């Protein structure tokens, strides 16, 4: 039986569901030649090779990245340009959510301070 679109989307988000994997995808998205070697990813993430390897395997499993071996180096790139677009949209959405949350928290704090003045 074929998975539903919702199931496929959920799998996509499982692939994204770790800060390290998001960071790797952002690094690949921002990379000037469009790809980075494992050595470059190690240097930029500060991870141990085994940990990075596990996260890259998850990203490959969910088809978010592709890799090429050239000699002794393995290079990674985003599998689809839209992965970068998804990162951009999520960054903009998060900024909007944080701005709204900050505004709501500030308004709530002001209401509490005003109520405290009336109690005194």
C-alpha positions as CSV (number, residue, x, y, z in Angstrom):
1,X,0.0,0.0,0.0
2,X,1.3,3.4,-0.9
3,X,1.9,5.9,1.9
4,X,-0.3,9.0,2.1
5,X,1.0,12.4,1.4
6,X,0.7,13.2,5.1
7,X,2.9,10.2,5.9
8,X,5.5,11.2,3.4
9,X,5.5,14.8,4.9
10,X,5.8,13.4,8.4
11,X,8.9,11.4,7.2
12,X,10.4,14.5,5.8
13,X,10.0,16.3,9.1
14,X,11.5,13.3,10.9
15,X,14.6,13.8,8.8
16,X,14.6,17.5,9.9
17,X,13.9,16.8,13.5
18,X,17.4,17.4,15.0
19,X,19.4,20.6,15.3
20,X,22.5,19.1,13.9
21,X,20.7,18.0,10.8
22,X,19.2,21.4,10.3
23,X,22.7,22.9,10.8
24,X,24.1,20.6,8.1
25,X,21.4,21.4,5.7
26,X,21.9,25.2,6.3
27,X,25.6,24.8,5.7
28,X,25.0,23.0,2.5
29,X,22.4,25.5,1.4
30,X,24.8,28.4,2.1
31,X,27.8,26.7,0.6
32,X,29.2,28.7,-2.3
33,X,29.9,25.8,-4.6
34,X,26.7,24.1,-3.5
35,X,28.5,21.3,-1.7
36,X,30.9,20.6,1.2
37,X,33.2,17.7,1.9
38,X,32.8,15.7,5.0
39,X,36.0,17.3,6.3
40,X,34.5,20.8,5.8
41,X,31.3,19.7,7.6
42,X,33.3,18.3,10.5
43,X,35.2,21.6,10.8
44,X,32.1,23.7,10.6
45,X,29.9,21.6,13.0
46,X,32.6,20.7,15.5
47,X,31.1,17.1,15.7
48,X,33.0,13.9,16.0
49,X,33.1,12.0,12.7
50,X,30.9,9.2,14.0
51,X,28.2,11.6,15.1
52,X,28.2,13.5,11.8
53,X,28.2,10.2,9.9
54,X,25.0,9.2,11.7
55,X,23.2,12.4,10.9
56,X,24.3,12.3,7.3
57,X,22.9,8.8,7.1
58,X,19.6,10.0,8.3
59,X,19.6,12.9,5.8
60,X,20.4,10.4,3.0
61,X,17.7,8.0,4.2
62,X,15.1,10.8,4.0
63,X,16.5,11.9,0.6
64,X,17.4,15.3,1.8
65,X,21.1,15.2,0.7
66,X,23.1,13.4,-2.0
67,X,26.8,12.5,-1.9
68,X,29.7,11.8,-4.3
69,X,33.0,10.2,-3.5
70,X,35.9,11.8,-5.3
71,X,39.1,10.0,-4.4
72,X,39.3,9.9,-0.6
73,X,36.8,12.7,-0.1
74,X,33.0,12.5,0.1
75,X,31.1,15.6,-0.8
76,X,27.5,16.4,0.2
77,X,24.9,18.6,-1.4
78,X,21.2,19.2,-1.0
79,X,19.2,16.7,-3.0
80,X,16.7,19.3,-4.1
81,X,16.8,23.1,-4.4
82,X,13.5,23.2,-2.6
83,X,15.2,21.9,0.6
84,X,16.9,25.3,0.7
85,X,13.6,27.1,0.1
86,X,12.1,25.1,3.0
87,X,14.9,26.3,5.3
88,X,14.4,29.9,4.2
89,X,10.6,29.7,4.8
90,X,11.1,28.1,8.2
91,X,13.6,30.7,9.2
92,X,11.1,33.5,8.2
93,X,8.3,31.7,10.0
94,X,10.4,31.3,13.2
95,X,11.3,34.9,13.2
96,X,7.6,35.9,12.9
97,X,6.6,33.4,15.7
98,X,9.4,34.7,17.9
99,X,8.4,38.3,17.3
100,X,4.8,37.6,18.1
101,X,5.7,35.6,21.2
102,X,8.0,38.4,22.4
103,X,5.2,40.9,21.8
104,X,2.7,38.7,23.6
105,X,5.0,38.2,26.5
106,X,5.7,42.0,26.8
107,X,2.0,42.8,26.8
108,X,1.3,40.1,29.4
109,X,4.1,41.5,31.6
110,X,2.8,45.0,31.3
111,X,-0.7,43.8,32.3
112,X,0.7,42.0,35.3
113,X,2.6,45.2,36.3
114,X,-0.5,47.3,35.9
115,X,-2.6,44.8,38.0
116,X,0.1,44.8,40.7
117,X,-0.1,48.6,40.9
118,X,-3.8,48.4,41.6
119,X,-3.4,45.8,44.3
120,X,-1.0,48.0,46.3
